[in-house]
Amino acid sequence: MNRIYVAGVGEKAGKTVVIAGLAQALREQGLRVAYRKPVGLARAYRHGRPCDPDGEAMAQVLDLPSGEELVAVLAGEAPRAWRPPAEAWPRIAACAQVEADLLLLEGREWLGRGLLSGLSDVAVAQRLAAPVLLVAKYGGEPSVDAVLAAAQLLGGGVRLLGVVLNAVSPEAELSEVQAYAAPFLEERGIPVLGTLAFERRLQAVRVLEVLEAVGAEVVVEGDLQAEVDRFLVGAMGAEAALQHLRRIPGQLAVITAGDRTDIQAVALAFPRVRALILSGGIRPERALLAEAQERGKTLAVAPQDTFTVAETADRLLGRSFLPDPRRLALLRDLVREGLNLERLRELLR
């Protein structure tokens, strides 16, 4: 059985998206593909216990039976622990024992995470004898430097398969990647196995995840499973807020101070706003409650200041992959166009 350890050069590089696309594409070629995440991060609670949402997403992508343990170790099991939890390595080794032609292993938040605890991507990939496929969110010269630094961090103990450059703007960056970045990396012995175009629809996050992350109290429950791909911070006048809402595409959530009733009313009336989050712990007026209920919008109150709520929410974009059929079809198209599957399979031999 072949193994590929998919590691992110930086945070929110798009590992889960690349893995989901690879899994679908290689299954279409007749391979039995399995998925495991040796070290996850307890970013949510499900059924009364902490979990890593990436494992749940991949269970849906691969149509795996419920209850199958896809994440071996949760980093949040021992708060502030800088040493591996008890039995971490036996559990990691056991998770890689599956019946499949190819096992896709998902790395931690980024390649350097876990160096202090000893549970880094480098250590896990080396222990499991899995070659590493790097995923880098493209952003010009700094991202190329980051790929080179990641290759040095892997050292000689782990085999590097290559890199996938993710979230490349077709209009502004694709020609740069083809003419400069990819040849530069190839010359330095790092195969560029794919270039995936930026697609905002893959960045979306569910309203419920946002509210959980900021610790908000739901005052009016709309569709908590609705997706948002942009956040608007309401710190301007009502007319300016309406102009911003009209200009910004996609599905939105608005974050504003609890005493800004003018912006709150504008947000609730705008069709593409899925949720309104009030900061500062200030509860909404009765008229606003009635408006939210009538329009079926989620209205929540967060205890933190507006800046903290907005910063926390924005970090969620692109962190979780939502495996609905429409998004999976989009991802299949991106992978077919952007990944060199034949070269990848050749390097695995």
C-alpha contacts under 8 A as a table, 3 or more apart, distances in Angstrom:
res1	aa1	res2	aa2	distance
1	M	99	E	7.96
1	M	100	A	6.41
1	M	101	D	5.03
1	M	102	L	5.73
1	M	103	L	7.34
2	N	101	D	6.29
2	N	102	L	4.80
2	N	103	L	6.33
2	N	348	L	7.14
3	R	102	L	5.60
3	R	103	L	4.73
3	R	104	L	6.02
3	R	105	L	7.25
3	R	130	A	5.33
3	R	131	P	6.94
4	I	102	L	7.62
4	I	103	L	6.39
4	I	104	L	5.13
4	I	105	L	5.99
4	I	130	A	5.60
4	I	131	P	5.51
4	I	132	V	5.94
4	I	133	L	6.61
5	Y	104	L	6.19
5	Y	105	L	4.61
5	Y	106	E	6.00
5	Y	107	G	6.67
5	Y	125	A	6.35
5	Y	130	A	5.74
5	Y	131	P	5.94
5	Y	132	V	4.65
5	Y	133	L	6.00
6	V	15	K	6.52
6	V	19	I	7.46
6	V	104	L	7.16
6	V	105	L	5.99
6	V	106	E	5.10
6	V	107	G	5.70
6	V	132	V	5.80
6	V	133	L	4.81
6	V	134	L	5.90
6	V	135	V	7.08
7	A	15	K	6.67
7	A	106	E	6.54
7	A	107	G	4.71
7	A	108	R	6.94
7	A	110	W	6.62
7	A	111	L	5.90
7	A	121	D	6.91
7	A	132	V	6.74
7	A	133	L	6.24
7	A	134	L	5.01
7	A	135	V	6.12
8	G	11	E	6.61
8	G	12	K	7.60
8	G	13	A	5.49
8	G	14	G	7.32
8	G	15	K	6.06
8	G	107	G	6.98
8	G	108	R	7.48
8	G	109	E	6.80
8	G	110	W	4.72
8	G	111	L	5.62
8	G	134	L	5.76
8	G	135	V	4.86
8	G	136	A	6.15
9	V	13	A	6.73
9	V	110	W	5.69
9	V	111	L	5.61
9	V	134	L	6.29
9	V	135	V	5.91
9	V	136	A	5.15
9	V	137	K	7.82
9	V	146	A	6.60
9	V	147	V	6.29
9	V	150	A	6.27
10	G	13	A	5.69
10	G	109	E	7.44
10	G	110	W	4.88
10	G	111	L	6.88
10	G	136	A	6.67
10	G	137	K	7.48
10	G	146	A	7.88
11	E	109	E	5.52
11	E	110	W	5.19
12	K	15	K	7.63
12	K	109	E	7.29
12	K	137	K	7.65
12	K	318	G	6.12
12	K	319	R	5.44
13	A	135	V	6.05
13	A	136	A	5.28
13	A	137	K	4.75
13	A	166	N	7.06
14	G	17	V	5.30
14	G	18	V	6.27
14	G	135	V	6.80
14	G	136	A	7.60
14	G	137	K	7.07
14	G	166	N	6.87
14	G	318	G	7.08
14	G	319	R	7.44
15	K	18	V	5.20
15	K	19	I	6.11
15	K	106	E	7.09
15	K	107	G	7.84
15	K	135	V	6.15
16	T	19	I	5.04
16	T	20	A	6.01
16	T	54	D	6.88
16	T	106	E	7.32
16	T	320	S	7.63
16	T	321	F	6.47
17	V	20	A	5.15
17	V	21	G	6.20
17	V	202	L	7.94
17	V	321	F	6.34
17	V	331	L	7.61
18	V	21	G	5.14
18	V	22	L	6.03
18	V	135	V	7.86
18	V	335	V	7.93
19	I	22	L	5.03
19	I	23	A	5.93
19	I	104	L	7.05
19	I	106	E	7.66
20	A	23	A	5.18
20	A	24	Q	6.31
20	A	58	M	6.84
20	A	61	V	6.66
20	A	331	L	7.93
21	G	24	Q	5.31
21	G	25	A	6.12
21	G	328	L	7.76
21	G	331	L	5.80
21	G	332	R	5.71
21	G	335	V	5.82
22	L	25	A	5.15
22	L	26	L	5.95
22	L	335	V	7.14
23	A	26	L	5.42
23	A	27	R	6.03
23	A	33	V	6.15
23	A	34	A	7.91
23	A	62	L	7.58
23	A	104	L	7.84
24	Q	27	R	5.18
24	Q	28	E	6.28
24	Q	61	V	7.90
24	Q	62	L	7.79
24	Q	332	R	6.99
25	A	28	E	5.17
25	A	29	Q	6.67
25	A	332	R	6.82
25	A	335	V	7.34
25	A	336	R	7.43
26	L	29	Q	4.96
26	L	30	G	6.68
26	L	31	L	5.73
26	L	33	V	7.25
26	L	341	L	8.00
27	R	30	G	5.09
27	R	31	L	4.91
27	R	32	R	6.21
27	R	33	V	6.37
28	E	31	L	7.33
31	L	100	A	7.97
31	L	101	D	5.93
31	L	102	L	7.21
32	R	100	A	5.05
32	R	101	D	5.00
32	R	102	L	6.42
33	V	100	A	5.75
33	V	101	D	6.06
33	V	102	L	4.96
33	V	103	L	5.92
33	V	104	L	7.30
34	A	62	L	7.90
34	A	98	V	7.44
34	A	99	E	7.91
34	A	100	A	6.03
34	A	101	D	7.95
34	A	102	L	6.28
34	A	103	L	4.75
34	A	104	L	6.12
35	Y	58	M	7.39
35	Y	70	L	6.91
35	Y	103	L	5.63
35	Y	104	L	4.83
35	Y	105	L	5.94
35	Y	106	E	7.74
36	R	55	G	7.62
36	R	70	L	4.82
36	R	71	V	6.02
36	R	72	A	7.71
36	R	95	C	6.67
36	R	96	A	7.09
36	R	103	L	7.36
36	R	104	L	6.46
36	R	105	L	5.06
36	R	106	E	6.50
37	K	40	G	6.18
37	K	55	G	7.06
37	K	70	L	6.05
37	K	71	V	4.69
37	K	72	A	6.48
37	K	105	L	5.48
37	K	106	E	4.81
37	K	107	G	6.62
38	P	71	V	5.69
38	P	72	A	4.89
38	P	73	V	6.10
38	P	92	I	5.32
38	P	95	C	6.94
38	P	105	L	7.05
38	P	106	E	7.13
38	P	107	G	7.29
38	P	124	V	7.63
39	V	71	V	6.51
39	V	72	A	6.11
39	V	73	V	4.80
39	V	74	L	5.84
39	V	75	A	6.50
39	V	92	I	7.71
39	V	107	G	7.07
39	V	108	R	6.36
39	V	119	L	7.58
40	G	52	D	5.84
40	G	71	V	6.06
40	G	72	A	7.45
40	G	73	V	6.03
40	G	74	L	4.76
40	G	75	A	5.92
40	G	108	R	6.47
41	L	51	C	7.34
41	L	52	D	5.46
41	L	74	L	5.33
41	L	75	A	5.10
41	L	76	G	6.14
41	L	108	R	7.76
42	A	45	Y	7.68
42	A	50	P	5.37
42	A	51	C	4.92
42	A	52	D	5.05
42	A	74	L	5.90
42	A	75	A	6.55
42	A	76	G	5.30
42	A	77	E	7.74
43	R	50	P	7.20
43	R	51	C	6.47
43	R	52	D	5.71
43	R	53	P	7.05
44	A	50	P	5.73
44	A	51	C	5.55
44	A	52	D	6.46
44	A	53	P	6.81
44	A	209	E	7.82
44	A	212	E	7.61
45	Y	48	G	6.11
45	Y	49	R	5.27
45	Y	50	P	4.34
45	Y	51	C	5.66
46	R	49	R	5.55
46	R	50	P	6.29
46	R	51	C	6.39
51	C	74	L	7.41
52	D	55	G	5.87
52	D	56	E	7.21
52	D	71	V	7.47
52	D	74	L	7.47
53	P	56	E	5.13
53	P	57	A	6.21
53	P	320	S	6.93
54	D	57	A	5.06
54	D	58	M	6.25
54	D	320	S	6.44
54	D	321	F	6.96
55	G	58	M	5.27
55	G	59	A	6.19
55	G	70	L	5.80
55	G	71	V	6.30
56	E	59	A	5.10
56	E	60	Q	6.61
57	A	60	Q	5.33
57	A	61	V	6.38
57	A	321	F	6.49
57	A	322	L	6.43
57	A	323	P	5.96
58	M	61	V	4.79
58	M	62	L	6.01
58	M	323	P	7.74
59	A	62	L	5.40
59	A	63	D	5.64
59	A	64	L	4.96
59	A	65	P	7.48
59	A	66	S	7.68
59	A	70	L	7.92
60	Q	63	D	4.83
60	Q	64	L	6.54
60	Q	323	P	6.62
61	V	64	L	7.95
61	V	323	P	6.12
61	V	328	L	7.89
64	L	68	E	7.25
65	P	68	E	6.06
69	E	72	A	7.06
70	L	95	C	7.38
71	V	74	L	7.12
71	V	95	C	7.77
72	A	88	A	7.79
72	A	91	R	5.70
72	A	92	I	5.53
72	A	95	C	6.07
73	V	77	E	7.95
73	V	85	P	7.92
73	V	88	A	6.32
73	V	91	R	7.14
73	V	92	I	7.09
74	L	77	E	5.61
75	A	78	A	7.18
76	G	79	P	5.84
77	E	85	P	7.29
78	A	81	A	5.36
78	A	85	P	6.72
81	A	84	P	7.34
81	A	85	P	7.82
81	A	117	S	7.81
82	W	116	L	6.49
82	W	117	S	4.59
83	R	116	L	7.87
83	R	117	S	4.61
83	R	118	G	6.95
84	P	88	A	6.04
84	P	117	S	6.07
84	P	118	G	6.95
84	P	119	L	6.69
85	P	88	A	5.43
87	E	90	P	5.49
87	E	91	R	6.18
88	A	91	R	5.27
88	A	92	I	6.15
89	W	92	I	4.96
89	W	93	A	6.09
90	P	93	A	5.10
90	P	94	A	6.06
91	R	94	A	5.03
91	R	95	C	6.17
92	I	95	C	5.27
92	I	96	A	6.85
93	A	96	A	5.59
93	A	97	Q	7.16
93	A	128	L	6.86
94	A	97	Q	5.43
95	C	98	V	7.26
96	A	103	L	7.57
96	A	128	L	7.50
98	V	103	L	7.75
100	A	103	L	6.55
107	G	110	W	7.27
107	G	111	L	7.41
107	G	121	D	5.80
108	R	111	L	6.75
108	R	113	R	6.52
108	R	120	S	7.44
108	R	121	D	6.50
109	E	113	R	6.49
110	W	113	R	5.57
111	L	120	S	7.03
111	L	121	D	5.69
111	L	122	V	7.33
111	L	150	A	7.09
112	G	115	L	6.00
112	G	120	S	6.41
112	G	121	D	7.18
113	R	116	L	7.94
113	R	119	L	7.99
113	R	120	S	5.68
113	R	121	D	7.39
114	G	117	S	5.18
114	G	118	G	5.83
114	G	119	L	4.84
114	G	120	S	4.09
114	G	121	D	7.41
115	L	118	G	5.19
115	L	119	L	6.35
115	L	120	S	4.98
116	L	119	L	7.78
117	S	120	S	7.49
118	G	123	A	6.84
119	L	123	A	6.12
119	L	124	V	6.43
120	S	123	A	5.23
120	S	124	V	6.20
121	D	124	V	5.15
121	D	125	A	5.83
122	V	125	A	5.34
122	V	126	Q	6.04
122	V	153	L	7.81
122	V	154	L	5.95
122	V	158	V	7.04
123	A	126	Q	5.20
123	A	127	R	6.11
124	V	127	R	5.08
124	V	128	L	6.13
125	A	128	L	5.18
125	A	129	A	5.85
125	A	130	A	5.10
125	A	131	P	6.90
125	A	132	V	7.12
125	A	158	V	6.89
126	Q	129	A	5.00
126	Q	130	A	6.51
126	Q	157	G	6.55
126	Q	158	V	5.61
127	R	130	A	7.92
129	A	158	V	7.61
130	A	158	V	7.59
130	A	159	R	7.60
131	P	158	V	6.31
131	P	159	R	4.77
131	P	160	L	5.69
131	P	161	L	6.05
132	V	158	V	7.19
132	V	159	R	6.24
132	V	160	L	4.93
132	V	161	L	5.60
132	V	162	G	7.37
133	L	160	L	6.40
133	L	161	L	5.29
133	L	162	G	5.37
133	L	163	V	5.66
133	L	164	V	7.48
134	L	147	V	7.83
134	L	160	L	7.91
134	L	161	L	7.89
134	L	162	G	6.23
134	L	163	V	4.47
134	L	164	V	6.23
135	V	163	V	5.63
135	V	164	V	4.87
135	V	165	L	6.13
135	V	166	N	6.74
136	A	143	S	6.96
136	A	147	V	6.97
136	A	163	V	7.15
136	A	164	V	6.31
136	A	165	L	5.10
136	A	166	N	5.78
137	K	143	S	7.06
137	K	165	L	5.98
137	K	166	N	4.69
137	K	167	A	5.67
137	K	168	V	7.51
138	Y	143	S	5.66
138	Y	144	V	7.79
138	Y	165	L	5.72
138	Y	166	N	5.74
138	Y	167	A	6.05
138	Y	168	V	5.71
139	G	142	P	6.54
139	G	143	S	5.34
139	G	168	V	7.77
140	G	143	S	5.70
140	G	144	V	6.71
140	G	173	E	7.79
140	G	181	A	7.89
141	E	144	V	5.13
141	E	145	D	6.26
141	E	181	A	7.84
142	P	145	D	5.05
142	P	146	A	6.19
143	S	146	A	4.88
143	S	147	V	6.31
144	V	147	V	5.12
144	V	148	L	6.39
144	V	181	A	6.80
144	V	185	L	7.66
145	D	148	L	5.13
145	D	149	A	6.18
146	A	149	A	5.00
146	A	150	A	6.08
147	V	150	A	5.02
147	V	151	A	6.23
147	V	163	V	7.87
148	L	151	A	5.12
148	L	152	Q	6.41
148	L	185	L	7.90
149	A	152	Q	5.10
149	A	153	L	6.24
150	A	153	L	4.94
150	A	154	L	6.36
151	A	154	L	5.26
151	A	155	G	6.69
151	A	160	L	7.30
152	Q	155	G	5.12
154	L	157	G	6.82
154	L	158	V	5.77
154	L	159	R	7.79
154	L	160	L	7.63
155	G	158	V	6.51
156	G	159	R	7.08
160	L	190	I	7.63
161	L	190	I	7.67
161	L	191	P	7.05
161	L	344	L	7.71
161	L	347	L	6.78
161	L	348	L	7.81
162	G	190	I	5.26
162	G	191	P	4.48
162	G	192	V	5.72
162	G	193	L	6.17
163	V	190	I	6.93
163	V	191	P	6.31
163	V	192	V	5.06
163	V	193	L	5.82
163	V	194	G	7.16
164	V	192	V	6.02
164	V	193	L	5.53
164	V	194	G	4.67
164	V	195	T	5.88
164	V	196	L	7.50
164	V	339	L	7.79
165	L	168	V	7.01
165	L	192	V	7.45
165	L	194	G	6.19
165	L	195	T	4.83
165	L	196	L	6.31
166	N	195	T	5.92
166	N	196	L	4.79
166	N	197	A	6.56
166	N	198	F	6.99
167	A	196	L	5.83
167	A	197	A	5.07
167	A	198	F	3.68
167	A	199	E	6.87
168	V	173	E	5.98
168	V	174	L	6.23
168	V	195	T	6.95
168	V	196	L	6.08
168	V	197	A	4.62
168	V	198	F	5.01
169	S	172	A	5.42
169	S	173	E	5.05
169	S	174	L	6.14
169	S	197	A	5.85
169	S	198	F	5.36
170	P	173	E	5.98
170	P	174	L	4.98
170	P	175	S	7.92
170	P	197	A	6.05
170	P	198	F	7.35
171	E	174	L	6.64
172	A	175	S	7.50
172	A	176	E	7.91
173	E	176	E	5.17
173	E	177	V	6.23
174	L	177	V	5.13
174	L	178	Q	6.25
175	S	178	Q	5.14
175	S	179	A	5.97
176	E	179	A	5.26
176	E	180	Y	5.60
176	E	181	A	6.61
177	V	180	Y	5.52
177	V	181	A	4.60
177	V	182	A	5.54
178	Q	181	A	6.55
178	Q	182	A	5.72
178	Q	183	P	7.21
179	A	182	A	7.06
179	A	183	P	6.83
180	Y	183	P	5.64
180	Y	184	F	5.95
181	A	184	F	5.15
181	A	185	L	6.30
182	A	185	L	5.28
182	A	186	E	6.14
182	A	192	V	6.05
183	P	186	E	5.01
183	P	187	E	6.08
184	F	187	E	5.30
184	F	188	R	6.65
185	L	188	R	5.15
185	L	189	G	6.56
185	L	190	I	5.22
185	L	191	P	6.85
185	L	192	V	7.10
186	E	189	G	5.16
186	E	190	I	4.97
186	E	191	P	5.17
186	E	192	V	6.61
187	E	190	I	7.34
192	V	195	T	7.75
193	L	339	L	6.02
193	L	340	N	5.47
193	L	341	L	7.76
193	L	343	R	7.15
193	L	344	L	6.68
194	G	338	G	5.25
194	G	339	L	4.07
194	G	340	N	5.80
195	T	338	G	4.97
195	T	339	L	6.39
196	L	334	L	6.26
196	L	335	V	7.02
196	L	337	E	7.92
196	L	338	G	5.12
196	L	339	L	7.28
197	A	334	L	6.98
197	A	338	G	7.53
199	E	202	L	5.78
199	E	203	Q	7.44
200	R	203	Q	5.26
200	R	204	A	7.32
200	R	229	D	7.08
201	R	204	A	5.92
201	R	229	D	6.94
201	R	327	R	7.46
202	L	318	G	6.75
202	L	321	F	7.01
202	L	322	L	7.76
202	L	327	R	6.91
203	Q	229	D	6.04
203	Q	317	L	5.20
203	Q	318	G	3.94
203	Q	319	R	7.39
203	Q	320	S	7.76
203	Q	321	F	7.55
204	A	227	E	5.89
204	A	228	V	5.34
204	A	229	D	4.24
204	A	230	R	7.78
204	A	317	L	5.82
204	A	318	G	6.36
204	A	320	S	7.89
204	A	321	F	7.82
204	A	322	L	7.53
205	V	209	E	6.87
205	V	210	V	7.30
205	V	227	E	5.40
205	V	228	V	5.58
205	V	229	D	6.40
205	V	316	L	6.75
205	V	317	L	5.91
205	V	318	G	7.36
205	V	320	S	6.75
205	V	321	F	7.93
205	V	322	L	7.42
206	R	209	E	5.40
206	R	210	V	6.66
206	R	224	L	6.96
206	R	225	Q	5.41
206	R	226	A	5.55
206	R	227	E	4.38
206	R	228	V	6.26
207	V	210	V	5.20
207	V	211	L	6.35
207	V	223	D	7.83
207	V	224	L	5.16
207	V	225	Q	5.99
207	V	226	A	5.81
207	V	227	E	6.05
207	V	228	V	6.78
207	V	274	R	7.72
207	V	275	A	6.99
208	L	211	L	5.20
208	L	212	E	6.16
208	L	224	L	4.93
208	L	225	Q	6.20
209	E	212	E	5.12
209	E	213	A	6.09
210	V	213	A	5.14
210	V	214	V	6.37
210	V	313	A	5.81
210	V	316	L	7.31
211	L	214	V	5.38
211	L	215	G	5.88
211	L	216	A	5.07
211	L	217	E	7.52
211	L	218	V	7.87
211	L	300	A	7.60
212	E	215	G	5.09
212	E	216	A	6.53
213	A	216	A	7.90
213	A	312	T	7.13
213	A	313	A	7.27
214	V	302	A	6.52
214	V	304	Q	7.88
214	V	309	V	6.08
214	V	312	T	6.62
214	V	313	A	7.16
215	G	302	A	6.22
215	G	303	P	7.46
216	A	277	I	7.83
216	A	300	A	5.91
216	A	301	V	5.19
216	A	302	A	4.14
216	A	303	P	6.91
217	E	300	A	5.35
217	E	301	V	5.18
217	E	302	A	6.38
218	V	221	E	6.18
218	V	298	T	7.36
218	V	299	L	6.17
218	V	300	A	4.32
218	V	301	V	6.59
219	V	289	L	7.85
219	V	298	T	7.73
219	V	299	L	5.58
219	V	300	A	5.17
219	V	301	V	7.01
220	V	289	L	6.87
220	V	292	A	6.70
220	V	293	Q	6.40
220	V	297	K	7.30
220	V	298	T	5.43
220	V	299	L	4.89
220	V	300	A	6.77
221	E	224	L	6.99
221	E	293	Q	7.87
221	E	296	G	7.57
221	E	297	K	6.97
221	E	298	T	4.81
221	E	299	L	6.59
222	G	275	A	7.82
222	G	293	Q	7.66
222	G	296	G	4.95
222	G	297	K	4.60
222	G	298	T	4.11
222	G	299	L	7.52
223	D	226	A	5.41
223	D	274	R	7.74
223	D	296	G	7.41
223	D	297	K	7.06
223	D	298	T	6.59
224	L	298	T	7.07
226	A	274	R	6.82
227	E	251	Q	6.85
227	E	274	R	7.67
228	V	231	F	7.65
228	V	250	G	7.45
228	V	251	Q	4.70
228	V	252	L	5.12
228	V	253	A	6.34
228	V	274	R	7.04
229	D	250	G	6.34
229	D	251	Q	5.68
229	D	252	L	6.31
229	D	317	L	6.77
230	R	250	G	6.92
230	R	251	Q	6.49
230	R	252	L	5.11
230	R	253	A	6.64
230	R	314	D	7.90
230	R	317	L	7.94
231	F	252	L	5.66
231	F	253	A	5.01
231	F	254	V	5.78
231	F	255	I	7.15
231	F	310	A	7.48
231	F	313	A	7.73
231	F	314	D	6.97
232	L	245	L	7.73
232	L	252	L	7.10
232	L	253	A	6.38
232	L	254	V	4.83
232	L	255	I	6.18
233	V	254	V	5.95
233	V	255	I	4.88
233	V	256	T	5.80
233	V	306	T	7.67
233	V	310	A	6.83
234	G	237	G	7.97
234	G	241	A	6.46
234	G	254	V	6.68
234	G	255	I	5.94
234	G	256	T	4.65
234	G	257	A	7.52
234	G	263	I	6.45
235	A	256	T	6.57
235	A	257	A	7.79
236	M	240	A	6.20
236	M	241	A	6.19
237	G	240	A	5.30
237	G	241	A	6.10
237	G	262	D	7.72
237	G	263	I	7.02
238	A	241	A	5.01
238	A	242	L	6.26
238	A	262	D	5.62
238	A	263	I	4.93
238	A	266	V	6.66
239	E	242	L	5.17
239	E	243	Q	6.38
240	A	243	Q	5.07
240	A	244	H	6.27
241	A	244	H	5.10
241	A	245	L	6.19
241	A	263	I	6.73
241	A	266	V	7.60
242	L	245	L	5.06
242	L	246	R	6.28
242	L	266	V	6.54
242	L	267	A	7.71
243	Q	246	R	5.20
243	Q	247	R	6.34
244	H	247	R	5.14
244	H	248	I	6.10
245	L	248	I	5.38
245	L	249	P	7.97
245	L	270	F	7.72
246	R	249	P	7.55
250	G	272	R	7.28
251	Q	272	R	5.32
251	Q	273	V	6.26
251	Q	274	R	6.79
252	L	272	R	5.99
252	L	273	V	4.65
252	L	274	R	5.88
252	L	275	A	7.30
253	A	273	V	5.47
253	A	274	R	5.65
253	A	275	A	4.81
253	A	276	L	5.85
253	A	277	I	7.53
254	V	267	A	6.69
254	V	273	V	7.00
254	V	275	A	6.45
254	V	276	L	4.94
254	V	277	I	6.21
255	I	276	L	6.09
255	I	277	I	4.84
255	I	278	L	6.02
255	I	279	S	7.10
255	I	306	T	6.78
255	I	309	V	7.50
255	I	310	A	6.62
256	T	260	R	6.82
256	T	263	I	7.49
256	T	264	Q	7.43
256	T	276	L	7.85
256	T	277	I	6.52
256	T	278	L	5.32
256	T	279	S	6.03
256	T	306	T	6.08
257	A	260	R	5.52
257	A	278	L	5.37
257	A	279	S	4.79
257	A	280	G	6.38
257	A	282	I	7.83
257	A	305	D	7.60
257	A	306	T	6.08
258	G	261	T	7.33
258	G	278	L	4.71
258	G	279	S	5.40
258	G	280	G	6.20
258	G	281	G	7.01
258	G	282	I	4.76
258	G	283	R	6.50
258	G	284	P	6.62
258	G	301	V	7.78
259	D	282	I	6.93
259	D	284	P	7.91
260	R	263	I	5.68
260	R	264	Q	6.32
261	T	264	Q	4.89
261	T	265	A	6.13
262	D	265	A	5.43
262	D	266	V	6.53
263	I	266	V	5.11
263	I	267	A	6.11
264	Q	267	A	5.15
264	Q	268	L	6.26
264	Q	276	L	7.32
264	Q	288	L	7.71
265	A	268	L	5.33
265	A	269	A	6.34
265	A	288	L	7.00
266	V	269	A	5.30
266	V	270	F	6.39
267	A	270	F	5.32
267	A	273	V	6.41
267	A	276	L	7.04
268	L	271	P	7.77
268	L	273	V	6.81
268	L	275	A	8.00
268	L	276	L	7.18
268	L	291	E	7.23
268	L	292	A	6.40
268	L	295	R	7.47
268	L	297	K	6.94
269	A	295	R	7.83
270	F	273	V	5.79
271	P	274	R	7.90
273	V	276	L	7.50
273	V	297	K	7.83
274	R	297	K	5.92
274	R	298	T	6.63
275	A	297	K	5.78
275	A	298	T	4.63
275	A	299	L	5.95
275	A	300	A	7.83
276	L	297	K	7.57
276	L	298	T	6.27
276	L	299	L	5.00
276	L	300	A	6.43
277	I	299	L	6.03
277	I	300	A	4.91
277	I	301	V	5.70
277	I	302	A	6.77
278	L	281	G	7.21
278	L	282	I	6.99
278	L	283	R	7.64
278	L	284	P	7.86
278	L	299	L	7.77
278	L	300	A	6.19
278	L	301	V	4.74
278	L	302	A	5.99
278	L	306	T	7.87
279	S	282	I	6.75
279	S	301	V	6.06
279	S	302	A	4.93
279	S	303	P	6.04
279	S	304	Q	5.83
279	S	305	D	5.37
279	S	306	T	5.19
279	S	309	V	7.06
280	G	301	V	7.75
280	G	302	A	6.34
280	G	303	P	4.99
280	G	304	Q	5.23
280	G	305	D	4.99
280	G	306	T	6.99
281	G	301	V	5.79
281	G	302	A	5.43
281	G	303	P	4.21
281	G	304	Q	6.92
282	I	301	V	6.88
282	I	303	P	7.94
283	R	301	V	6.45
284	P	288	L	6.23
284	P	289	L	6.71
285	E	288	L	5.36
285	E	289	L	6.52
286	R	289	L	5.04
286	R	290	A	6.31
287	A	290	A	5.18
287	A	291	E	6.23
288	L	291	E	4.97
288	L	292	A	6.16
289	L	292	A	5.21
289	L	293	Q	6.21
289	L	299	L	7.78
290	A	293	Q	5.16
290	A	294	E	6.10
291	E	294	E	5.16
291	E	295	R	6.23
292	A	295	R	5.27
292	A	296	G	5.86
292	A	297	K	5.07
292	A	298	T	6.85
292	A	299	L	6.62
293	Q	296	G	5.09
293	Q	297	K	6.53
294	E	297	K	7.98
302	A	309	V	7.38
304	Q	308	T	6.18
304	Q	309	V	6.17
305	D	308	T	5.53
305	D	309	V	6.35
306	T	309	V	5.24
306	T	310	A	6.09
307	F	310	A	5.17
307	F	311	E	6.03
308	T	311	E	5.15
308	T	312	T	6.10
309	V	312	T	5.26
309	V	313	A	6.10
310	A	313	A	5.13
310	A	314	D	6.00
311	E	314	D	5.26
311	E	315	R	6.39
312	T	315	R	5.43
312	T	316	L	7.02
313	A	316	L	5.47
313	A	317	L	7.43
314	D	317	L	5.68
315	R	318	G	7.95
315	R	319	R	7.46
316	L	319	R	5.30
316	L	320	S	7.23
317	L	320	S	7.35
318	G	321	F	7.08
322	L	327	R	7.45
323	P	327	R	6.34
323	P	328	L	6.08
324	D	327	R	5.46
324	D	328	L	6.19
325	P	328	L	5.04
325	P	329	A	6.12
326	R	329	A	5.28
326	R	330	L	6.38
327	R	330	L	5.03
327	R	331	L	6.14
328	L	331	L	4.98
328	L	332	R	6.16
329	A	332	R	5.11
329	A	333	D	6.46
330	L	333	D	5.27
330	L	334	L	6.42
331	L	334	L	5.02
331	L	335	V	6.17
332	R	335	V	5.20
332	R	336	R	6.15
333	D	336	R	5.20
333	D	337	E	6.26
334	L	337	E	5.27
334	L	338	G	5.84
335	V	338	G	5.08
335	V	339	L	5.25
336	R	339	L	6.19
340	N	343	R	5.54
340	N	344	L	6.37
341	L	344	L	4.98
341	L	345	R	6.16
342	E	345	R	5.20
342	E	346	E	6.11
343	R	346	E	4.97
343	R	347	L	6.21
344	L	347	L	5.22
344	L	348	L	6.47
345	R	348	L	5.12
345	R	349	R	6.73
346	E	349	R	5.48
